[in-house]
Amino acid sequence: MENPKVAELKEKLLTLLKRDALKKGKFVLSSGKESTYYLDGRIITLTPEGAYLTASIILELIKDKNIDAVGGPTLGADPIVGALAALSHINNVPLKTFIVRKAVKAHGMQRQIEGPELKKGSRVIIVDDVATTGKALIEAREALDACGAIIDSAIVIVDRREGAAENLKVVGLKLDSIFKVEELGV
């Protein structure tokens, strides 16, 4: 049974998603697929209320997991992990966070994973705003595998249910989502 506080937070987040992040029309997604709707999770996670709601729900989902850090692929994960870092500090359960670049940075420290260094064996969860095929999450997993991190699971705000869960399962990752696309009335 879902915690009543989480249910209330999810109801508010769903309202924001339906009102502000869901766009109807003709779109080409990053996966190359065509769609009659587009979900822009950053429209929500870059607002104070949306960032708070998303981080609160994710913190509740992971509270009993023994993890060292949470992060994910840039750009969808960026505002989520910022909100998670701040809220986890406020709640006295501080979490390290990180961002995974698409490629190794060509200058400076030449990193692909930005944030506090993840040590070999660090237990992490990866997050993103929306999953279609799961490609960005799989690419993030590859970078994390290279540094020796152990990935517990992936969490997204919305699973479009277009293959992400199945594709992640192939690479040994479980996909959890706050919402399935049909909950948005698509």
N, C-alpha and C positions, 0 to 999 in steps of 0.2 A: 504494500500500500504506500502511495506517495505521501511524503511529508506535506501537511497543509500549507506550510510557508512556501515550499518549493512550487506547489500547485498554483498558488497565488502569483508568484514571480513569473512562472511560465505563462499564465494567462495574460499578464501585462506585456511580456515579451512577444507573445503571439499577436496581440493587438498591434504592437508597433511594426512587426514584420508585415502583416497584412496591409496596414495603412501606408507604410513608407518604403519598404524594401521590395515589394512585389510589383513588378512592372509587366504589363501585357503588351504584346507586339511580336515582332519577328527579330530574333537575336541569334547570333553565332556565339556559342560558349567557348571557353578556353580549350575545351576538349575537342573543338571542331564541330560538335553537334549543333544542329539548328534547333531552336526552341521557340514556342509561342509565349514564353514568359521568361523573365529574368529575376533572379533574387540577388540583390546587392546587400549582403550582410553588413558591409562597412557603413552603409547609411545608418544602420542601427548601432553598431559597436563604436562608432565615433561620436556618439551623443552621450551626455552624462547618464541619462536614464538607461539607455541601451547597454552601455558598458557595465553599469552597476548590475543590471538584471542578468546579463550574460555571465559575468564573473561570479555572481552569487550562486547561480544555478550550477555552474561547473564546479565551484568549490564544494558544493553540497554533494555532487556526483562523485568526487574524488576523495572526500574526507576520510574514508576508511582504507584508502590505498596507501601503501608505504612507498611514496615517490620522492625523488630528489628535485625534480624540475618539471616545468610545463612549457612547451613552446610549439612552434609550427612554422609552416612556410610563409614567407613574406608574400603577400601583403595582407592576406586575409587574417592571419594570426596576430599581426602586429598590435592592433588595438585590444584584442582579447587578452594577450599576455600582459600588456601594460596594466589593464584593469585588474587582472588576477594578482599581479605583483602588489599593487597598491592595496587592494581589498584584503589580501592575505596578511599583509603587514598590519593593517588596521585591526583585523580579527585575531592578532597574535598567533597566527599559524603561517609564518612567512614561507613563501615558495620562491625558489629561483626560477627565472624565466629565460627563454632564449628565442632567437629568430633564426630560421634557416634560409639563407640566400639561395637563389636558383643556381648559382655557381660560386666558386671560390673568388673572393675579392682579389683583384689584380695588384693592389697596392696596400700600403699600411701593414697590418698584421696578416694579411692574406688568408682570412678565415672564410669559411662557408657558414659556420655556426657562430652567431654573435650573442654575447651575454657572458655571464660568469662561466668559466671553463667547466665543461662536463668531464668528469673523470671516467675512465674505463669502468664499466659496471654500474654507472649511474642509472637509476630507474626513472624513466620519463614517460610523460603522456604528451601526445601531439594533438594540437587543436587547429581548427580552421573554421571559417564562417559557413561555407556551403561545400558539399561534396556531390560531384556528379559521377565521374569515373574513378575518383580517388587518386589521380595522377600526381597532384601536388603533394599529397600525403605520402605517397610511395617514394617520391623523390626526396622528401624530407627524411624518410626512413633510411634511405641509402646513405645520406650524409651522416646520420646518427649512428648507423652501423659502422661506418668508417672510423668513428671516434670511440667505438666500444660501448655506447650507451645501450641499455636494455629498455625497449619500448613496451610499456604495459598495454596501451591501447590508443585509439584515436577518438576524439570527440569533436563533433561539428554541431553548429546550431541547427542546420537543416540538411537532411539527406534527401537529395532529389530522387533517389531510388532508380538510378540509371547505371548501376553496376559497381559503384564505389565499395559497398560492403563485400561483394563477391571478389573484386580485384584485391582488396586489402587482405581478405582471408587467404588468398593465394600466397601472399608474402608474409603470412603469419600474424596479421593484425586484426583485432576486433574493432569494428566501427560502432560507436555509440553516438546517438544524436539526441538533441533536445527535442527536435520535431522531425517528423516525416513530412514530405512535401504535401501529401493529401490533407494534412492538418491545416494547411494554409488555404484550402479550398481550390487547389489547382487541379 
